[in-house]
Amino acid sequence: MKIGTLRMIVAIFLTVLLIGCATSGGGPATAQGPEVADGQPGADGQPAAGPDDSVSTMPLGQDPALQLDPLNDPDSPLSVRVIYFNFDESGVTPESQETITSHGQYLIDHPQQRIRLEGHTDERGSREYNLGLGEQRAQSVSQLLKLQGVAASQIELISYGEELPAAFGHDEESWRLNRRVELVYIDLK
């Protein structure tokens, strides 16, 4: 086969390929580009698909598949998952009430969901005393959730006492961060 014939076959093949690509969109391709929305004529002179045609749209905020789970939304009150306590106390502070209320409502709305309340203390006090205080703190949060209507079967308690500090310093700021109950949602999958 001669070089000239081979070039002719390649040229015909490329021409057929380009014609096929140009017409696969439903009409001839032009330099004007894609059709314009909202019923304006497109490149082929025909009206483009408008809002009343077969294509339906939905605002992003209304599509359930695109909405964030409130547990993973950083703007949700459920993103706060640590309740802090005063020194040597197990009573919930007024500042934490709203956070506990938000988690309680979520648990009521999602009865299949479970939560573990992990009680912690600072390093001051004996190991046994701190384990007890951590448990009392977790019990305080649990009581408030139950008073809202959260089922006891949705709540699990554990006390770590001083064993898992959030801060490792030996000053008031570190101790303040260690006096806490962490709200941990249990993945049931």
Secondary structure, 3 states (H helix, E strand, C coil): CCHHHHHHHHHHHHHHHHHHHHHCCCCCCCCCCCCCCCCCECCCCCECCCCCCCCCCCCHHHCCCCCCCCCCCCCCHHHCCEEECCCCCCCCCHHHHHHHHHHHHHHHHCCCCEEEEEEECCCCCCHHHHHHHHHHHHHHHHHHHHHHCCCHHHEEEEEEECCCCCCCCCCHHHHHHHCEEEEEEECCC
